[in-house]
Every structure is written in C-alpha cells, then in structure tokens.
Amino acid sequence: MVANSLLSEEELTALKEGVSSGSIAVDTGYNQKVHIRKHDLASEDSSLGINTSALEMINERFLRLFRMGLVEVLRSTPKIVPLKAEIMRFGDYLRMLKAPLSVNMIRLDPLRGNSLVVIEPSMVFHSLDVFFGGFGTGGNKGPLAPTRMFTPTETRVIGIILDQFSKALSEAWAPLMKIDFKVISAEVNPQFAQIADESDLVMLCRFEVDSAEGAFIDLVYPYAALKPIRDILRSRVQTGDVNETSERTWRVELRESVMESELNMSVVLGQMQTNLYTLESLRVDDVLYFKKPDLARVTIQNIPAFDVDVGIVDSQLAIQLRNAVDLTGKPISTGDS
C-alpha cells in the first residue's frame, strides 16, 4: 500500500474491477472532446530568434567575393545563385543528401561548435575541367557509387574551392565580427559529419551552380552557433526609406494607443501603523488617532506618483499637484502645477 494514499488497497482493487467490468463509467468528466498533442520542450522550434535577413545579406556579400576568387584561380565565372536561408532539423537536412559528396567540417571561431561546407561532385568536376583548360563540360555523366572517393587531383581542386570559400566568407562576416575559418575534417558521406543531433536546428545557406547540372554548395551553421549573436545580426540589418516611414507611423500609432489606456488613480489622505492585537480588539465606535500629513499621496496602479493638496473647486473635491515622487515615495521635483 502506498504511504499516505487516500484509498485503501481494498478500495483500489474494487475500483479497478469496477472499471474493468464496466459498472463504473469512465467517459465522464470535463473537456471530453479535447485532443492531446505531444510537445517536446527540448526540441521546441525557436527559429524566430534569428534574423535570416541578416544572413542573406552576408550570403550576397560572400557570393560576390567568392565569384571574384574563383575567377582568379579558374579563369572562369560560374553562375552561382544564392537561395533563401532556411532553418530546418539537422536530420531532415541529412536526408536531403546522397553520397558521395565533399563534406567538409569547419570551425568558425568565435562561433560555437562546428559548421559544414558541402560541395556537390558536379561542382568539383566542372571546376576540374575548367582548371585544366576545358569549358566546364567534363562533369560526371552518371550516378556515382556511394563509396566512391575523390582522387588526389579532385581533392586538390576541392582545396582550391575551400580556400576561396574561406577568404570570401571571412571578408563577408568582417563588418559584423571577425571569424577564423579552419577546416577540421573531410568526408564523402554526410552521415559521418555530425555537427548536431538530428533533432537540433541548423541554418542552411545553399548556393546553386547553374553552369553544372544539379551542382550546389551548402553552408550549414548550427542554430546554437548563431543564437548567441542574434542581437548582432538583428542590429546590422539595414532598412530602406519605406521601412523607416512605416516604423515611424507604427511608433506614432502605438503612442496614441498607449495614451488612451485607462489607469486607476487613488488619493491617500493618511496612513497609520498598528499591531494585530490592537486590530483584533477594535469595536464599533472606537476612535483611532493619527497625524495627518501635510500633503496627500496620489498612487497610480498602486505606484507612488505625486504629493498633492486636497481641496474643493466649484463644489467638487479636487487635488492640486505639488511635486512628483519616485518609487520609494521621495520627492523628485517641487513647485505648483
């Protein structure tokens, strides 16, 4: 028997038998039509905390610099298009990929954790063909085996791409903060590059390469790396004249709405202190004596606001403001109002 149980063991047994036999109804109670949905607080989507617009501005700056860097080493300008930055589960992102890929785990100090740079093989083959004087048509003509490794020459081209990638990305982040780009490891299977748990959020920045069919380069940040600097990202977003005008209009309308809010104002004529014994001993017709202060106190929502004089104007009770007071009740200004 459970200690401090409200029901005895015999009562619990009888209740269980009654429910099993149907003699005790179990479909009674409140909120019978309410549906229950499982919610995991540990994996709650808090994507609204990060401003994706700021990252898209960084991506645009990065892409211009990356193209210029590739022109210097490849003597060709690939058509690379940035897609909208997207927040997703890391497990969902891994299911989008198919080996082999050039999966590079990188460190971006001082951001937390590791990030990923994923290069699709068609981009590698296209760059390899251009690097040796071709026209970028030497891409792969069929599906690759999942275990296919990159050759030393292909690995060298990947290194060239990553070198330009790191320079462009560091310079793109420079107006916000200085980052140190460092390659940690390289894989061909994305399942071996675990920068987060499958249920964790990541920020996907994809750049599609039009000159090579199906080619792309992904930059994947862990959400935990960007969350601590979300205020920096938010403050660096530049707004246009239209947004500034809209913000001013919104601020004016908000102020007008706040000014129409109703407040409870009380005028305290006096206060006194007593003890519990005296309070319990009070009877009808008892007289309590206290010293009336020179000024009454006005409180708004139970917060001290003004010291005032109380009088009569045109047969109506009225107050005249003498000075404002702070939260502790001390005067902060003097003079008639």
C-alpha positions as CSV (number, residue, x, y, z in Angstrom):
1,M,0.0,0.0,0.0
2,V,1.3,3.4,-0.9
3,A,2.1,5.7,2.0
4,N,-0.5,8.5,2.6
5,S,-2.8,7.1,-0.1
6,L,-6.3,8.4,0.0
7,L,-7.8,5.0,-0.8
8,S,-7.1,1.7,0.9
9,E,-5.8,-1.3,-1.0
10,E,-9.3,-3.0,-1.0
11,E,-10.9,0.2,-2.3
12,L,-8.3,0.5,-5.1
13,T,-8.9,-3.2,-6.1
14,A,-12.7,-2.6,-6.1
15,L,-12.3,0.5,-8.2
16,K,-10.1,-1.4,-10.7
17,E,-12.6,-4.3,-11.0
18,G,-15.5,-1.8,-11.5
19,V,-13.7,-0.1,-14.3
20,S,-12.8,-3.4,-16.0
21,S,-16.4,-4.8,-15.7
22,G,-17.9,-1.5,-17.0
23,S,-20.0,-1.0,-13.9
24,I,-18.1,2.3,-13.2
25,A,-18.4,4.8,-16.1
26,V,-15.0,6.2,-17.3
27,D,-16.3,8.5,-20.0
28,T,-17.4,11.2,-17.6
29,G,-15.6,14.4,-16.7
30,Y,-14.6,17.7,-18.3
31,N,-13.1,18.5,-21.7
32,Q,-14.0,15.1,-23.2
33,K,-13.6,16.5,-26.7
34,V,-10.1,17.9,-26.1
35,H,-7.4,16.3,-28.2
36,I,-3.9,15.8,-26.8
37,R,-0.8,16.6,-28.9
38,K,2.7,15.6,-27.8
39,H,5.1,18.6,-27.3
40,D,8.8,18.2,-26.7
41,L,10.1,21.3,-24.9
42,A,13.7,20.2,-25.6
43,S,13.2,20.4,-29.4
44,E,11.0,23.5,-29.5
45,D,11.4,25.5,-32.7
46,S,12.7,28.9,-31.7
47,S,13.6,29.9,-35.2
48,L,12.1,33.4,-34.7
49,G,15.1,34.2,-32.5
50,I,17.4,34.6,-35.5
51,N,17.1,37.1,-38.3
52,T,17.5,35.2,-41.6
53,S,17.6,38.5,-43.5
54,A,21.0,39.4,-42.0
55,L,22.4,36.1,-43.1
56,E,21.1,36.6,-46.6
57,M,22.9,39.9,-46.7
58,I,26.1,38.2,-45.6
59,N,25.5,35.5,-48.3
60,E,25.1,38.1,-51.0
61,R,28.3,39.8,-50.0
62,F,30.1,36.4,-49.7
63,L,28.9,35.4,-53.2
64,R,30.3,38.4,-54.9
65,L,33.7,37.8,-53.3
66,F,33.6,34.1,-53.9
67,R,32.9,34.6,-57.6
68,M,35.9,37.0,-57.9
69,G,38.1,34.5,-56.1
70,L,37.1,31.7,-58.5
71,V,37.8,33.9,-61.5
72,E,41.4,34.3,-60.3
73,V,42.1,30.6,-59.9
74,L,39.8,29.0,-62.5
75,R,39.8,31.8,-65.1
76,S,36.0,31.3,-65.3
77,T,33.0,32.8,-63.6
78,P,30.5,30.1,-62.6
79,K,26.9,31.2,-62.4
80,I,26.1,30.7,-58.7
81,V,22.7,31.7,-57.3
82,P,22.0,32.1,-53.5
83,L,18.8,30.6,-52.2
84,K,16.8,31.8,-49.3
85,A,18.4,30.9,-45.9
86,E,16.4,28.2,-44.3
87,I,16.1,26.8,-40.8
88,M,15.5,23.0,-40.5
89,R,16.2,20.0,-38.4
90,F,19.7,18.6,-39.0
91,G,18.2,15.1,-39.5
92,D,15.9,16.5,-42.3
93,Y,18.9,18.1,-44.0
94,L,20.9,14.8,-43.9
95,R,18.0,13.0,-45.6
96,M,18.2,15.5,-48.4
97,L,21.8,14.5,-49.3
98,K,23.1,11.5,-51.2
99,A,26.7,10.3,-51.0
100,P,29.3,10.8,-52.3
101,L,29.7,14.5,-51.5
102,S,32.6,16.7,-50.5
103,V,31.5,17.1,-46.9
104,N,33.9,19.5,-45.0
105,M,33.6,20.1,-41.3
106,I,34.8,23.6,-40.5
107,R,35.4,25.7,-37.4
108,L,34.4,29.4,-37.5
109,D,35.8,30.9,-34.4
110,P,34.4,32.5,-32.3
111,L,31.1,30.9,-33.2
112,R,30.2,27.8,-31.2
113,G,30.6,24.3,-32.5
114,N,31.4,23.2,-36.0
115,S,29.8,24.1,-39.3
116,L,29.7,22.3,-42.7
117,V,30.6,23.2,-46.2
118,V,29.1,20.6,-48.6
119,I,30.2,20.6,-52.2
120,E,28.2,18.5,-54.8
121,P,30.5,16.4,-57.1
122,S,29.3,18.1,-60.3
123,M,30.8,21.4,-59.0
124,V,34.1,19.6,-58.4
125,F,34.1,18.0,-61.9
126,H,33.1,21.3,-63.5
127,S,35.9,23.2,-61.7
128,L,38.4,20.5,-62.6
129,D,37.6,20.7,-66.3
130,V,37.9,24.5,-66.3
131,F,41.1,24.4,-64.2
132,F,42.8,22.3,-66.9
133,G,41.7,24.5,-69.8
134,G,38.3,22.9,-70.6
135,F,34.9,24.5,-71.0
136,G,33.4,23.1,-67.8
137,T,31.7,20.2,-69.7
138,G,33.7,17.5,-68.1
139,G,31.1,16.8,-65.4
140,N,30.0,13.4,-64.3
141,K,27.8,11.6,-66.8
142,G,26.2,9.1,-64.5
143,P,25.5,8.2,-60.8
144,L,28.5,7.7,-58.6
145,A,28.9,4.8,-56.2
146,P,28.2,5.9,-52.6
147,T,31.6,4.8,-51.5
148,R,33.5,6.5,-54.4
149,M,36.4,8.5,-53.1
150,F,37.8,11.7,-54.7
151,T,41.1,11.4,-56.5
152,P,44.1,13.4,-55.4
153,T,43.6,15.8,-58.3
154,E,39.9,16.3,-57.4
155,T,40.9,16.7,-53.7
156,R,43.3,19.4,-54.8
157,V,40.6,21.3,-56.7
158,I,38.3,20.9,-53.6
159,G,41.1,22.5,-51.6
160,I,41.2,25.5,-54.0
161,I,37.5,26.0,-53.8
162,L,37.6,25.8,-50.0
163,D,40.5,28.3,-49.9
164,Q,38.5,30.9,-51.9
165,F,35.4,30.0,-49.9
166,S,37.2,30.7,-46.6
167,K,38.6,34.1,-47.8
168,A,35.2,35.2,-49.1
169,L,33.3,34.1,-46.0
170,S,35.7,35.8,-43.6
171,E,35.5,39.0,-45.5
172,A,31.7,38.8,-45.8
173,W,31.5,38.5,-42.0
174,A,34.1,41.2,-41.3
175,P,31.6,44.1,-40.9
176,L,29.8,42.2,-38.1
177,M,32.6,40.3,-36.5
178,K,36.0,38.7,-37.2
179,I,35.8,34.9,-37.9
180,D,38.6,32.4,-38.2
181,F,37.9,29.8,-40.9
182,K,39.6,26.4,-40.3
183,V,38.9,23.0,-41.9
184,I,38.6,20.2,-39.3
185,S,37.9,17.1,-41.4
186,A,36.6,15.9,-44.8
187,E,34.2,13.1,-45.6
188,V,32.3,11.7,-48.6
189,N,29.4,10.5,-46.5
190,P,27.4,13.3,-44.7
191,Q,26.3,10.8,-42.0
192,F,29.9,10.9,-40.7
193,A,29.9,14.7,-40.2
194,Q,27.7,15.1,-37.1
195,I,27.8,18.8,-36.2
196,A,24.5,18.4,-34.2
197,D,21.9,15.9,-33.1
198,E,19.2,15.0,-35.7
199,S,16.6,16.9,-33.7
200,D,18.7,20.1,-33.4
201,L,18.1,23.1,-35.7
202,V,20.6,24.2,-38.3
203,M,20.7,27.2,-40.7
204,L,21.1,26.1,-44.3
205,C,22.5,28.5,-46.8
206,R,22.5,26.9,-50.3
207,F,24.2,28.2,-53.4
208,E,23.2,26.6,-56.7
209,V,25.6,26.4,-59.6
210,D,23.7,26.9,-62.9
211,S,26.8,26.0,-65.1
212,A,26.9,22.5,-63.7
213,E,23.6,20.5,-63.6
214,G,22.4,19.7,-60.1
215,A,25.5,21.3,-58.6
216,F,25.4,23.2,-55.3
217,I,27.5,24.3,-52.4
218,D,25.9,24.3,-48.9
219,L,27.0,26.3,-45.9
220,V,25.4,24.8,-42.7
221,Y,25.5,26.7,-39.4
222,P,24.3,25.0,-36.2
223,Y,21.4,27.1,-34.7
224,A,23.3,27.0,-31.4
225,A,26.2,28.9,-33.0
226,L,24.1,31.8,-34.3
227,K,21.7,32.2,-31.4
228,P,24.3,33.9,-29.1
229,I,24.9,36.6,-31.8
230,R,21.3,37.1,-32.8
231,D,21.3,40.7,-31.5
232,I,24.4,41.5,-33.6
233,L,22.6,40.0,-36.7
234,R,19.5,42.0,-36.0
235,S,21.3,45.3,-35.5
236,R,23.2,45.0,-38.8
237,V,20.1,44.7,-41.0
238,Q,19.7,48.0,-42.9
239,T,16.2,49.2,-43.6
240,G,15.1,51.3,-46.5
241,D,13.1,54.6,-46.5
242,V,9.8,52.7,-46.8
243,N,10.6,50.6,-43.7
244,E,11.7,53.7,-41.8
245,T,8.5,55.5,-42.7
246,S,6.4,52.5,-41.7
247,E,8.3,52.3,-38.4
248,R,7.7,55.9,-37.6
249,T,4.0,55.6,-38.4
250,W,3.8,52.5,-36.2
251,R,5.5,54.3,-33.4
252,V,3.1,57.2,-33.5
253,E,0.1,54.9,-33.6
254,L,1.4,52.9,-30.7
255,R,2.0,56.0,-28.6
256,E,-1.6,57.2,-29.3
257,S,-3.0,53.8,-28.3
258,V,-1.0,53.8,-25.1
259,M,-2.1,57.3,-24.2
260,E,-5.7,56.1,-24.3
261,S,-5.0,53.4,-21.7
262,E,-7.1,53.7,-18.6
263,L,-5.3,53.9,-15.2
264,N,-6.6,53.6,-11.7
265,M,-5.6,56.7,-9.6
266,S,-6.0,56.8,-5.8
267,V,-5.6,59.7,-3.3
268,V,-4.3,58.5,0.1
269,L,-5.2,61.1,2.7
270,G,-3.3,59.4,5.5
271,Q,-1.8,56.2,6.9
272,M,-1.2,54.7,10.3
273,Q,0.5,51.7,11.8
274,T,-0.9,49.3,14.4
275,N,-0.4,45.8,15.5
276,L,-2.5,42.7,15.1
277,Y,-3.7,42.7,18.8
278,T,-5.0,46.2,18.5
279,L,-6.7,45.5,15.2
280,E,-8.5,42.4,16.6
281,S,-9.6,44.4,19.6
282,L,-11.3,47.1,17.6
283,R,-15.0,47.5,18.1
284,V,-17.7,49.7,16.5
285,D,-17.5,53.4,17.6
286,D,-13.8,53.1,18.6
287,V,-11.7,56.1,17.6
288,L,-8.3,55.9,16.0
289,Y,-6.0,58.9,16.2
290,F,-3.3,59.6,13.7
291,K,-1.3,62.6,12.4
292,K,-2.5,63.8,9.0
293,P,0.4,64.5,6.6
294,D,0.8,68.0,5.1
295,L,0.3,66.6,1.6
296,A,-1.8,63.7,0.4
297,R,-0.3,61.0,-1.8
298,V,-1.5,60.0,-5.3
299,T,-0.8,56.5,-6.4
300,I,-1.3,55.1,-9.9
301,Q,-1.8,51.4,-10.1
302,N,-0.5,51.3,-6.5
303,I,2.7,53.1,-7.5
304,P,3.6,56.4,-5.8
305,A,3.3,59.3,-8.3
306,F,2.6,62.7,-6.8
307,D,2.2,64.6,-3.5
308,V,-0.9,66.8,-3.7
309,D,-3.1,69.2,-1.8
310,V,-6.8,68.2,-1.4
311,G,-9.5,70.9,-1.6
312,I,-12.8,72.0,-3.2
313,V,-13.3,73.7,-6.5
314,D,-16.8,74.6,-7.7
315,S,-18.4,72.3,-5.1
316,Q,-16.2,69.4,-6.3
317,L,-13.4,67.7,-4.5
318,A,-10.1,68.4,-6.3
319,I,-6.4,67.9,-5.9
320,Q,-3.5,70.2,-6.8
321,L,-0.2,68.6,-7.7
322,R,2.7,69.8,-5.6
323,N,5.6,67.5,-6.7
324,A,6.3,64.2,-8.3
325,V,7.8,61.3,-6.2
326,D,9.9,58.3,-7.1
327,L,9.0,54.6,-6.5
328,T,10.2,55.0,-2.9
329,G,8.0,58.0,-2.3
330,K,10.8,60.6,-2.2
331,P,10.1,63.9,-4.0
332,I,11.9,64.4,-7.3
333,S,10.6,67.8,-8.2
334,T,8.9,70.8,-6.5
335,G,6.6,73.6,-7.5
336,D,2.9,74.1,-8.1
337,S,1.3,72.5,-11.2
